[in-house]
Amino acid sequence: MRLENKTLPGLGLLMGLVIGLMAGWMTLGWAQPLAERELIGGAAGRPAHMPGELLVKFRPHVSHEQLATLNTTQNAIILRHYQTLDIYRIEVQGDVLQMAGAYHSSPMVEWAQPNRILYPSLEPNDPLYQNFEGTLTDLQKWYFGVENLNAEEAWDIITGRSDVVVAIINTGIGLNHPDLADNIWVNPAEIPGNDIDDDNNGFVDDINGYDFCSGPFDLQQLCSGMDNDPSPEPGDGIDNDGNDFADDNVSHGTLVAGAVGAIGNNDVFGAGAAHQVQLMALKVFVDDGGARTDTILAAIDYAVENGADVINMSLGGPPGEDCPTSDRAFESAINTAFEQNIVVVAAAGNDNAQGPSSPASCTHAIAVAASGTGITAFSGPGFPGEIDERARFTNFGRRPGQSFGVDVAAPGVRLAGPSVCSQADVNSLVDGCEAPGDPIAEVASGTSFSSPLVAGLAALVISRARDLDQEISAERVRMIIQDTTQDLPDDPDDTPDAGADWDGQGRVDFLNAVRGVEGIDPPDEDGVGCNIEMSQDAYVNGDEVTAMEVRITNTGPELVPIQVKIWQASPDMPAMPPEVPIDFSGLPSDLPPEYDQDFGPHTFFQVTEDTPRGRYEINCRLIDRVTGETLVTDINPFRIGNSFGDN
């Protein structure tokens, strides 16, 4: 089958088809269109982990001498220590899985795992449309419009801020693309071109980010080194990794960056979710192949240390993986980012399978599934004709045994955005591609491009809070995004049946989210308030009972009562019934408990194996006795999940 040529109204453009890693995408340009090329789904047949390498986290207070002794005993060598994350990359001899078990059995080790390889999830091989109609602008207006993301009215309130930084961990960004250049992050403490590490962060001349995996492609190590230019690799026109596509990583990161923050109202190509934002380019892929976990950890470490507010990761491993228990490297790294108040957003994956892949399934990541476009011209085998339907490739819901499933959905079918040319594009005479790196626009599909829409929304929420002079936590950003969604119905013709909760909490709504920021009460000038002190998360191990200590303090006048309410905020759990064994000792046993008193108690949650896993919030309010008016609110989110093995 070949793609039918269509002239796009108003642009006089011809439609061609090129293939990329995270998804399939069409190129908008000026030369001959490409014939359709089939896509290979997932990472089947590709290596799952690096030979002879482990990632290890040692327990606190293990001395350097003890660490060295253990490594000598195991005939192992430390390759790198990621200090912010406190994770070691170690070279070992023998079977990697057996060595991971040997390290894990040591009382000095918190966890150990192979250095896994992740891939931008490919869109599966289904027929593409032969009758595309519309223009680039029409596409964007549709999925940003009121029927879908509801972004246009949100942009009347806020379009972003230049002090909000979103780190793009991907294949690099076309730094000079006219629709991105003015939004590229510039390291304020680094002087370009002087070959000096001016800010003492360990990286020389890291002006716009860093390239943690520079080319050319290396079959053993996947890449050949590191450098300070996070632009995409140009490619060589060769299918180096044997997946039938040459240079299929090159344009992916630029498309992802455009979905987050392509410049708005500049008469160039299209617009991103946030028109004003700083895009930190962190490159972890070369032109072909996957990315090592340790390379991605290095990029997370850099983002944490260099001022990122949001991290987007449009990449992943197998579907349905339980990150908190089976991918401890990403769980630990994302926890560190969360503790530094960074919002982490990740693609759920494109395997049409139950449960998001890791790192999207990590405790503090927002896992994003893909909804459809609603453009009837795209109605074809496997593609939705309604915006309320599930994109036929997206991972969905939560697999049994997973601690956390899909959180939200965003459009993921035929999204338009800025891109760059590869050498393979030049060889194939793709429109506008005279040399690698030339700027073009493409139309792409996949959760890779749903995720950055949500990352861009997170940037808008943070921007709005800063405009209002509000402090806002990463978890509160997540809660606002999830609590303001539009629930999408179950599709009766879905294959497989994804169920009513396929979209988690629902499709994100930009206007509702931005307005939701205004619902955060600022600190009361008179010091009237209530304060919640508690452990942030609980993990259950077998039949044990976990006690979560809670102290609620009324900091207002003696006669101002406190009202406390606890509810389950998880998108994939039913409403919490009274018989669920969580209770405030000494308080009313029915849930959610609501009570008035002058000064709050020191009490505990009792969390057992029967407690539903998910996200919860405690809401503490000060109520005026006479008017019933809420004077101030304190909201404390927390989670209940599976245990970390023997920890």
N, C-alpha and C positions, 0 to 999 in steps of 0.2 A: 504494500500500500504506500502511496506517495501522498504528501501533503498538498492539498489544492492551493494554488496561488490565489491570494486575495489582496486587492488594493484596499488599504485602510482609508476610509473617508477622511478628508481634510489633511491627511499627511502624505498621501501618495507613496506610502511605504509598502514594500513587499514583505510577506511573512516567510521566515525560514525557521528551521528547527535545529537547535543544537542541544546537546545533552550535558547535564552537569551532575555533580555528585549528590547533593542533598535532594535533588528533584530533577524533573525534566523542565526545560524552559525553551521558549521561542525567542528568536532574535529579531528586533526591529531595526532595519537598516536599509541600505541602498543598493545592494548587489543581488546576485542570484540566490534564490532560496535553496536551502539544503533539503534533500530528501529526508524522510523520517528515519530515525535510527532507534531500534528497540532499546529499552532500558532494562537493566538487570536489577532486581529487587534485593535489598539487604546486602549483607557481607558474606554470602555463602561462598565457600571455597577460599576465602582470604584468611590470612593468619590471625589468630585470636589474641596472641600475646607475643612479646619479644622473647626470643630464646635467651636463656641464661640471665634473666633479670627479674628482681623482685622490688616491690615497694614496701617499706617497713616503717611502722611507727612504734618507737620504743616507749615504755611506760615512763612517767615522770620520775625524775631523780635518778635515772640510770646514768652512771658516770661514764665518761669517755673510756676509762680503763675497762669497765665491764663490757661496754659496747665492742671495743677492740678485741677483747678476749673471745666473745661470742663469734665475731666474724672470723677470727683466726681458726677457731674450732671448726667452723663450717666451711673453711677455705674460701671465704668471700671477701670482696673488695668494695668499699664505698665509692660509688661513682659521683654522687652529688647529694648534698643536704639542702633541702628547701626550708630555710630557717623560719620563715613566717608560719608555714604550715607544719613545721617540725616533722617532715617526712623524708626518709632516706631512699635513694635509688641505689641498689646493691647488685653487684655482679656475682653470680653463684655458679657452681659447677654441678653437673648432673641434671636430673629431671626437675623442672621448675616447680611443678605442683608438689612434689615430695619435699623440695627445699622450703616451699612456703609453709608446709605442714610442720617441718622441723623448727623453723623460726617461730611459728605461732605457738608451739608447745613450750617455748621458753618462758619462764615467769617474768623475764625482762621485756617481753614483746607484747604490745597491746594488740596489734594485728599485723599480718603479712599477706601479700597477695602477688600474683604475677603482674608484670608491667603490661597491662592489656593494650590492645590497639583498637581505637574507635574510628568510625567512618561517618562522613556525612551520609545520612540514610537516603538511598536511591528510591525514587518513585518506581513502583513496579511496572512491568511491561504490559500496558493496556493500550488499546487504540486511542490515538489523539484525534481531536476534532478536525474535520476537513472543511468546515465552513465558519471560520472565525469572522465575526463582524464587530465593528466598533473601533474606537481609537484608544490610545494610551490614556488620554484624559478621561474618556468615558469609563474605562475600567476602574480607574482610581476613584472617580466620583461615585461609582456604584458601591464599592466595598467600604469606602469611608463615609458613605451617605447615611441618612436617617434609617433606611431599611436594614442596615447592616451594623457597622461599627459606631454610627451616630457620632462621628468625629467633627463634622463641620461646625456644629454649635459649640462643641467643646473648644475648638480653635478660636471662637469669638471670645472665650474667657482666657485661654492660655495657649500659646504655640510652643512653649518651651523656654529654656533659659540657657545662656551661654556658659553658666557655671555648673551645669549638670553634665556629668561624664558617664558615658555608656561604653564599656569595654566590649569589643567584638572579638571573641576568640574563634578564629575561623581560618580561612585560606589567604588572608591579607585583604587590604582595601585599596582600590584605585585612588591614591591620594590626590591626584590631579583631576579627577573626574569633575566636570563643571557643576554637577548637581550635588557634589559632596565636599569639594575642596574647602569651602569656608566653614564647614562644620567639623573638620578634622581636628582632633585634640592636639594641642601644642604644649609640650612640657615646659612650664614657665621657668623652671630652674636650670634648664640646659641651654648652653650656647652652641648653636649649630656649627659643625665643621671644625671644631678646635681640637678634636681627638682627646678630649678630657672629660672625665666623669664629673661634671660640675656639681651635680646634686648629691654625689656620693651614694647613689642607689645601686651601684654595681654594674651599670650599663653606660657605655660611652656613646654620646651623641644620640641618645634615644629621644628624638624630637617628637615623633608622632606615635610612639609605641615601640614594639620590638618584634623581630623575626626570630622565633625560637626553633624554627625548622627551615633552614635555607636549602636551596637546591644545589646541584641537581638531585633527582630522585636516586635513592640508594636502596637496593633491594634488601639489605640486611638491617640498616638503621632507619630506613624510610626517608631520611634526609642527610645532608652532608655537614651541617654546622649551624651557626647562629650569626646574625648580623643585625644592624640597626635600621634596616630598611624593611618595613612591614608591608610593602607592596606585593601583589601576587607574583608568583613565578610566571615568566613569559610562556613556559612550556616549550616542548621540542617537537610537537606533532607526532609523538610516538606513544603507543599504548604500553607504558612501562610496567604497569601492575597487572596486565593480562585480564582486564575486565571488559575488553572490547571497545573502550573509549579512550581516546588520546586527550590529554590535558584537561580532564573533566573536573578538576578542582579550581581552575584558574579564576573563573568569574564568580564563584559561589559567595565568597566573603563580601564582595562589593555589592551584590544583590541584597545580602543580609543587612549590610550597613545602610543601604538605601531604604529598606523597609523601616528601620529605626529612625533615620534622620536625614533623608534627602531634603534639600533646602526647598521650602515652599515659597510661592509667589516670586519666582525668579525667571519665569518664562523658559525654563530648561527642563526637559523630560517630565518628571512627576514630582510628587511630594511624599515625604515620610510621615510616620506617626507623629514625630516631634520635629517641627520645622527649625527650631533652634536647639542645638545640643552639641556636645563635644564627643566625637567618635574616636575612642582609643583603639588603635589597630594592633592586635596581638595575633600574629600569624603562627599557626601550629601545623599546617599542611604544606606540602609542595604541590606541584602541578598534577601529580597522580598519587594514589595510595591513601593510606590511613594516617592516623596520628597516634603516637605513643601516649599513654596516660601520663607519664612523667613530664612530657612536653606540655601537655595541657595544664598540669599542676603548676609548672613554672609560669605559665601565662596567668593563672589565677593568683599566684603569689605576687606577680607584678601588679595586677589590677588592685589588689588589696593594699599594696605598699605605695601606690602612686595616685590614689585619690579617686578611684572609680566609685560611682554611686549605684550603678547597675552593671551586671555582667550578663551578656547573652551568649548561650552556647547552642548553636544549631548543629548538633552532632550527637552521636550516641552509640550504644552497644546493642545487644539483643533485646527484643521486647519482653516486657513482664519481669525484668530483673528487679529484685528488691535491694535497692542501693544501701539502706542502713545496715543490712546484714551481709551482703555479698560483694559490695563494692566500697570497702571502707576508705579507700584512698579519696574518692570523690566525696563521700559522706564527710570525712574529716576536713577536706579543703573547703567545701561549701559551708560547713559549720563555722569555720574560721572567718570566711567572708561575711556570713550572717552576723557573727559577733562584732564585726567591724561596721555593721549597719549598711551592708551592701545587699541590694536586691538581686537575686540570681534567677534568671529565666532560661528555660531549656526546652528544646523540641521534644515532643512525645515520641516521635519516630514514625516511619512510613511503612510499617510491615503489615498493616491491616490486621493487627493482633491485639489481644486483650492486655492492657497494662502498658504504661510508658517504659521506655528504655532508661538506663542510667546514662547520664546523671540527672535526667528529668525526674526520676523516682526518688531522689535524695530528699531528706527531711525538709530542708529549707530551700528547695528549688521550686519554682512555679512551673508545673508541667503543662505544656500547651498542645492541644490537639487541633486539627484542621477542620473547619466548616467549609461549606460550598460557597460559590459565588452568587448564585441566583440568576445568572445571565442565561436566558433560555437558549441562546445560540450555542451554549456549551453543553446542552443536554445531549448526552450520548452514552454509549455503554460504560457504566461505572462512574459517570460524572453526574453530579446533582444538577437539577434544574431549579431548585429552590434553595434559598440561603439557609433554611432551617435544617437541611440535611447534612449528614456526615460526609466529608470527603472520603472517597472510597479507599484511599490508601492509608488513612491515618490510624495510628494506634489509639485505643479508646479505653475508658473506664479504669478498672483496677483488677489485676489478676489476683485470684485467691492466694493469700500468703504475702502479698505485697503490703507494706506498711502504708504507702501513699500511692494514689493513682493519679489520673489526669485531674488537673485543677480547673482549667478553663479552656475555652476554644476561641479561635480567631480564624478569619478567612485564610485558606491555604491553596485555593485553586486559581491558577492564572493571575497571579499578582504581577503588576508591572513595576519595573524599577531600573536604576542605573546598573551598568555592567561594564566589563572590559573584555577585550579580544585576547585570545590565546594564539599561539603559533598554529595550532590545528585549525582555528577559525580562519587565519590568514591563508593557509594552504587550501582551505575549502571555499575561499572567496565569499565568506560571510559578509553581508552588507556592512559597510563602514569600517572594515578591518583591513587596513593597509599595513599595520604593524602590530605586534603584541602590545597590549596595554592601551590601545586606542579606546576611547570612551564610546559606548553604545548604550541602548536600552534593550531590555529583554522582558519577556513574560514568563514567569516561573511558577511551579507548583510544588508543594511539600510543606510539612510542618516546620521545615527550616525557615520558612518565610512567615508562618503564623507566629512563631516564637518572637521574632524581632518586633512584630506589631505590638505585642504585649510588653516587651522591653521598652519600646517607645512610649507606650501608655504609662508605664512606671515612671519614665522620665517626666512626663507631663504632670503626674500626681506630685512628684517631688518638687517640680517647678512651681506648681500652684501653692504648695505648702510654704515654700520659701518666699513667694510673693506675699503671703499672709503672715510672714514672720513666725511661722510655726516650726517647731522641731517635730520631725516625723521619723518613726523607726522603720526599718526594713519590713518587719512583720506587719506593721500597720499599713504600709503600702500594699502588701499582699492582701490583707483583709479588705481594704477598700476596693481593690480590683475584683476580688472574688464576691464580695457582698453586693456589688452593683451590676451584676451580669444579667443577661436575658437567657432564661432557660430554653434550650432547644429540645424539641420532642424526639422521641424514639422513632426511627424510620422502620416501618413494618416490612419494607422490602430490602432491608440491610442484609448483606452477606459478608461475614457472619453477623448474626443478630448482636448488636453492640449494647442493647439495653437502654433504659431511660437515662442512665447516668453516664452515657458514653462521653459527654462533654464536661464532666465534672460539675462545677457550679453553673456553667453556662457560657454563652458567648460574651466576650467583654463588651462593655458599653462605655465609650470614651466620655460622653457628656455626664452620665451618672457618676462615673468615677471621679471626674474633676469636681463635680458638685459635692461629692462625698467628702472631699478634703475639708470643705467648709463646716462639716459637721463635727470636726475635732475641736473640742472646747479648749481655748487657750488657758494657760495658768491664770487663776484668779488673782487680781491685784492685791486683795486683802489677805491672801494666804489661805483662803477657804478651800479645802480639798480633802480628798481621801487618798490614801496611799496603800498600794498592794505590794507586798513583798512575798515572793514565792519562788520555788524552783521552776525553771522555764519548761522543762520537758520531763516526761516519765517514760520508762521503758520496762516492760513486763517480762519476767523470765519464769516460764512454767507456772506453778501454782503459788508463787510467792506474792505477798501483798506489799506494794510499794506505797510509802507514805510521802505525800507532797506537802511540805510545810507551807502554810499560808498565814500571813499576818496582815490584817486589814486595820488601818488606823484612820480615825476621823481627825483631821487637822483643822476642822472648823469649830464654830461655837458649840458649846455643850448641848444646846437645845436643837441643833440641826441634825436630823437623823441620817443614817446611812441606809441606802437600799443596795443590796448585793444580789446579782443575778449571774448564774452560770449557764451557758448553753453551748451546744455543740455546733461548731462553725464548719465542720468538714462537709465537702460537697458529696461525698460518697457514703455517707452514713444516714440512717433514718433519724428522726427526732429522738432525743434521749428519753426513754421511758422511765417512770419512777423506780422500777425495780433494778435499774442498772446500779451495781455496787460501787458508786462513788458517793461519798457523803461528807458533809461538814460535821465533824464530831461536835456534839453539844448544840447544834443548830437544827432547824426543822429538817426532817428526813426526806420530805417530798422534794423532787427536783423539777425545774430549777428552784433553788431556795431563794426566797425573797424575805427580807426581815428589816426592821428598823431598830436601831439602837444607837446610843450616843458614842460609844467607842468600840472599835472592832476587836474581834477575838484573835487569839493565837490558836490556830486549829490546823487540821490536816485533811487532805484528800486521801481516801483509801482507794487505791487502784489495784484491781485484780486481773486475772487472766480473762475474766468475762467482760471486762470493760471494753467497749467499742474503741478500736484504734481510730484516731482522727485528730482534728484540730478543734480546740475549745477556746472560749474566752470567758474571763471573769469581768463583769462590768460593775464597777462601784460608783454609785451616784450619791451626791448630797442633795437632799430634798428639803425645800422650805415647808415647814409644818403647816403654815397658814394657806399659802397659795398652791402648794404642790409643785412649784416650779423646780426644775433641776438646776442647781446652782453650778455644779461642776461634775465632770465625768472622768473617771480613770479606767481605761480598758487594758487588761493584761492578757495577751494571747499565749497559749501554750499547746503542747501536743502530747498525745499518748501513742506510743508505738511499740513494736517488738523489741526485745532486749538485744544487746550487742553480745551475743554468745555468753562467754564466761566472765564478762566484765561486771 
